[in-house]
Amino acid sequence: MKLIIAVAQDKDSNRLVDALGEENFKTTKLATTGGFLKEGNTTLMIGCEDEYVDEALQIIRDNCSQREQMVAPISPMGGNADSYIPKPVKVEVGGATVFILPIESFFQF
C-alpha cells in the first residue's frame, strides 16, 4: 500500500478531486499555503494499493496543468523602499508536486 501526497494549486483542486473520485480513489483534502508565492494550495492524501499508483499519477497529471502567471516581486529588505519600483515577473505555476510513501499499516476506526 502507498500514500500519495499531492500538492496542487487551488485552481486545479476541485477538478482533480472530482476526477479521482470518479475512479474510486478516496482522498483527504487539506488546505495549505505555498512558500514561494504565498498562495493557497490544496494537499491531497490518497491511499491506494501499489498496482493503482500509476493510474492515480496519470489522473493527477491530466488535471493539474502548468501555466504562467505574472507576480509582483517582494520589496527588498533593508534597502531604500522609496526608490524600489516593483516590476511584475512571469513565473510558472500549477502542476503538482507528488510524494509517494510506503505504508506499513492502515487502520480505519
C-alpha positions as CSV (number, residue, x, y, z in Angstrom):
1,M,0.0,0.0,0.0
2,K,1.1,3.6,-0.8
3,L,0.2,7.0,0.4
4,I,0.3,9.6,-2.3
5,I,0.6,13.2,-1.1
6,A,-0.2,15.6,-4.0
7,V,0.2,19.4,-3.6
8,A,-1.8,21.2,-6.3
9,Q,-2.8,24.7,-6.9
10,D,-6.2,25.6,-5.6
11,K,-7.4,26.4,-9.2
12,D,-6.9,22.7,-10.1
13,S,-8.0,21.1,-6.9
14,N,-11.8,20.7,-7.5
15,R,-11.3,19.2,-10.9
16,L,-8.6,16.8,-9.5
17,V,-10.7,15.7,-6.6
18,D,-13.7,15.0,-8.9
19,A,-11.5,13.0,-11.3
20,L,-10.0,10.9,-8.5
21,G,-13.5,10.3,-7.1
22,E,-14.8,9.1,-10.5
23,E,-12.1,6.4,-10.4
24,N,-12.9,5.4,-6.8
25,F,-9.8,6.9,-5.2
26,K,-10.6,8.1,-1.7
27,T,-8.9,11.4,-0.8
28,T,-8.4,13.6,2.1
29,K,-8.2,17.3,1.2
30,L,-6.1,19.7,3.2
31,A,-5.9,23.5,2.7
32,T,-2.3,24.6,2.6
33,T,-0.2,27.6,1.7
34,G,2.7,27.6,-0.7
35,G,6.0,29.1,0.4
36,F,7.1,30.9,-2.8
37,L,4.0,32.7,-4.0
38,K,2.2,32.7,-0.6
39,E,-0.9,31.5,-2.4
40,G,-3.4,28.8,-1.4
41,N,-2.6,25.2,-2.3
42,T,-4.5,22.0,-1.8
43,T,-2.7,19.0,-0.4
44,L,-4.4,15.7,-1.1
45,M,-3.6,12.5,0.7
46,I,-4.6,9.4,-1.4
47,G,-4.2,5.9,0.0
48,C,-4.1,3.2,-2.7
49,E,-2.7,-0.3,-3.4
50,D,0.6,-0.4,-5.2
51,E,-0.9,-1.5,-8.5
52,Y,-3.1,1.7,-8.7
53,V,-0.3,4.2,-8.2
54,D,0.4,4.7,-11.9
55,E,-3.4,5.3,-12.5
56,A,-3.5,7.9,-9.7
57,L,-0.4,9.7,-11.1
58,Q,-2.0,9.8,-14.5
59,I,-5.1,11.4,-13.2
60,I,-3.0,14.0,-11.3
61,R,-1.0,14.8,-14.5
62,D,-4.2,15.1,-16.5
63,N,-5.9,17.5,-14.1
64,C,-3.1,19.8,-12.8
65,S,-1.9,22.0,-15.7
66,Q,1.1,24.2,-15.6
67,R,0.6,27.9,-16.7
68,E,2.4,31.2,-16.5
69,Q,1.3,33.9,-14.1
70,M,2.5,37.5,-13.5
71,V,3.6,38.2,-9.9
72,A,4.9,41.3,-8.2
73,P,8.3,40.7,-6.6
74,I,8.6,41.3,-2.8
75,S,10.3,44.6,-1.9
76,P,13.9,44.4,-0.8
77,M,14.7,44.2,2.9
78,G,16.9,46.9,4.4
79,G,17.1,49.0,1.2
80,N,15.5,52.2,0.3
81,A,11.9,51.3,-0.4
82,D,11.2,54.8,-1.9
83,S,13.2,54.0,-5.0
84,Y,12.0,50.5,-5.3
85,I,9.7,50.1,-8.3
86,P,8.2,46.6,-8.5
87,K,8.1,45.1,-12.0
88,P,5.9,42.1,-12.3
89,V,7.7,38.9,-13.4
90,K,6.4,35.9,-15.2
91,V,6.6,32.6,-13.2
92,E,5.4,29.1,-14.0
93,V,2.7,27.9,-11.6
94,G,0.4,24.9,-11.4
95,G,1.1,21.3,-12.0
96,A,1.5,19.2,-8.9
97,T,4.2,18.1,-6.5
98,V,3.8,14.5,-5.6
99,F,5.3,12.3,-2.9
100,I,4.7,8.6,-2.7
101,L,5.3,6.9,0.7
102,P,5.2,3.2,1.6
103,I,2.5,2.4,4.2
104,E,3.3,-0.3,6.8
105,S,-0.2,-0.4,8.3
106,F,-3.6,1.1,7.7
107,F,-6.4,1.2,10.2
108,Q,-9.9,2.7,9.9
109,F,-11.9,3.1,13.1
